[in-house]
Amino acid sequence: MSSLRSEPSPRPDDLYGALRDITLRPFKTLKPPWSWKAAILSALLRGVTFYISNLRSGPDRAAAAMIVEAFFAVFASGLIGAVSQRLRSSRPVLATATVVCLGLPALMVMAQLGVHHAARTPHVGPGVLVSFCLASVSTAFSWYAMRHGSLLGGADSTTLAHDIVSLPAITVSFVTFLEL
């Protein structure tokens, strides 16, 4: 793991056991590390995406789609961040990466489609496609950063200052596939 991390890494755990724990005790395992950092950034990015993709239906409909998406994104991204944090030390790593980078965003898109259908958002397709791609990449990065001791919430919380200092090296490592 990274030398940027001051606290010890959590002990590795079994992916399937971690998923079972999340499913059977969601409030206990996910509420404390709620990822407000992921939630705010996601609400901004995805809200704007839905605004732009719905402008052809008029500014009022675009604004409504943006607001619906922003509220949904706060919930979904905070939840995905909490799940990602819970799974940051899970093994096998490849199976965990698949769950985090594809499974979680796919579940989010299914819920997102339901929310926008209920809100009668006119042009959901482009926003959902961009949202899935953003969620896949951002979730992969967040999970990677969490594995290296950054972007953590709850009892393992890192400060925003710590994250700002550590993220450049983590970002370079992430995009170049070089381990820290």
Buried (B, 14 or more C-beta within 10 A) or exposed (E): EBEBBEEEBBEBBEBEEBBEBBEEEEEEBBEBBBBEBBBBBBBEBBBBBBBBBBBEBEEEBBBBBBBBBBBBBBBBBBBBBBBBBBBBBBEEEEEBBEBBBBBBBEBBBEEBBEBBEEBEBBBBEEBBEBBBEBBBEBBBBBBBBBBBBBBBBBEBEBEEEBBEEBBEBBBEBBEEEEEB
